[in-house]
Amino acid sequence: MPSNQLDPNKWVDRYSDYLFNYTIVRVNDREVANDLISETFLAGLKSAKNFKGEASERTWLISILKRKIIDHYRRNNSKKGQAEVKINYTGEDSEGEWLEEQVADQFDRTAEDEMENNELGLAILDCLDSINEKQAAIFKRKTIDGVDTEAICNEFDITPSNLWVIIHRARTALAACMEKNWF
């Protein structure tokens, strides 16, 4: 088989174990890992015409899988903090259900809440000062300043994957510091 051609009929036999081992370490959930691998194979089939043969099949599939894993975490992170209420209804003409997001009323806060928020903010800033300087800087740019991923990657000369690893490490370090100093 020429090096610039794919053989999708053999992907599962050749690469599924490797892709699974690669994925399970990153998502720690067998079902999610299997779903991501399936999505990878499907995306590979859809974009097979774009395969140039500059990398091996396995490397090409891994690059697709990496994007799928990043997308998985982006989806999960964008859903955090959203509570939903499922409502069933029956009317004269129809019945069904819908989901309604529940958001806390930002104006329903007491002076005690304000004081606690200020203390929490100061504790977070203290913890940011105590963690790795590069992790803190990247965490601030992404999480606090809301700078887009590409701009941060260019500013710090890192890849998007590296950015998410750094942010994860910063969150872990912050959580440990907050647990020690705040709770």
N, C-alpha and C positions, 0 to 999 in steps of 0.2 A: 504494500500500500504506500503510495507517495506520501511524503511528510506533510503536504499541505491539504490532505483529505482527512475527513472525519469518518469514523465508523460507529454511528450511534447505536447500532444493534448490539455492540459489545460493551457499551458504557457501564451498564449495571454490573456485569461480570467483572470487568476490569477495575472499575473505580469506586463502586458504591461503598466498599469497606473503608477505603482510604478517605473518601469524602465524609463518611459517617464519623470516623475517628477525629477528623479535622473539625467537624461541626459540633460534636457533643462536648468537646472541651470548651467551646465558646458559648454555647447556649444552655448546657446542662439540663436538657429536657429531650428525651428520646423522640417523643412525638413531634416536637418542633423541629428537631434535627432531621427526621425523616421527611417532614413537609418541605423543609428548605432544600434538601437534596432533590426531591421530586421537582420543585420549582426550578432548580438549577438545570436538571436534565431537559425540562420543557423549554426553558429559555435558550439552552444550547441548541435544541432542535430548531427553534424559531430563528436563531441568528447564525445558523450553520453556514449560510452563504457569505457571512462576514469573516469566517475563519481564514486567516492568511497563511497559516502553517509556520509562523515565526516562533511559535512555542509548541510544546507537545500538547496532545489532547488533554491530558491530566492537568497541566498548568493552566490551560485555557478554561477548563471547567472550574478549577479552583478560583480563578479570577472572577468568574460569574458567581460562584458560591459566596465569595467574600462580599460582593455587592448585595447579595440576598440577605446575608447575616446583618450587614449594616442597616439595610432597609427594615429588617425585623426589629432591631433595637430602636430605630427611629419611630416606627409605628408604636411600639410599646411606650416609649418615652412621651410621645405626643398624647397618649391616652391617660397618663398618670394624672391623678388628681380629679378625674371626672367621675362623679358618681351618677348612676342612672337608676331611674325608677321605671319599672315595666308596668304599664297600665292596660288592662283589658277593658273593652267596652262593647256594649251591645245596643244597637239602635234599631229603629223601625226598618231601615233599609240595609243596614250593614252591621258587621261585627268584626272585631279584630283586636290588635294591640299596637301600642307604640311605646317608644322609649323617650323619657324626658330627662334631660340632664338637670341635676340639682346643684345649684351653685350657692355658696354661702352669701348672705347679704353683707356686702362690704361696709355698710353703714351701721350694722348691728354689732358695735364693738364698745366695750367699756374702757374706762381709764386703766383698769388693771390689765386688759388685753394690750393696750397701747404700751404700757410699761414693760410687759413681758416681751412684746415684739421688739422694743428698743434694746432690751437686755440680750435677746436672742441675736439680734443684728450685730451687737458688739462682740458677742461670743464667737459668732461666725467669722468676723473680721480678725479677731485674735487668733483663731485657729488657722485662717488663711495665711497669716504671718508666720505660723509655726511649721507649715508643710513645705515641701520642695518648692523652690522659687519658680521654676519653669511651670510646674503643675499648677501652682496658684495663679500665675499670670494667665495661662491658657484657660483655666477654669473661670476666672473673672471675665475674660474677654467673651467667652462663649455663654456662660450662664448669667452673669450679672449685666454685662454690657449688651448682650444679644447680637454680637457680631457674627456674621455668616461664616460657615465652615470654610469655604474657599479662601476668604480673606485671612482667616486665622492661619490656615495651612501655608499660605504665601508669606505671611508675616514671620512665622516661626520656622519656615522651611521644613514642614512635616507633611506626611500623607494624611488623608482623612481617617484611615484606619488607625494610624498612630495618634491622631487627635482624640479619637474615642477611647483609646487605651489610656491616654494621659488623663482625660476627664474622669474615667472610671477610677483610676488610682487616686486622683485628687479627692473624689467623693468618698472613697474608702478611708483615706487619711483624715478627711474632715469629720466623717462619722465617728471615727475612733477618738479624735480630739474632742468632739462635742460630747460624746458619751462620758469621757473622763472629766471634762470641765463644766459641763452644763447640767447633766442629769443627776 
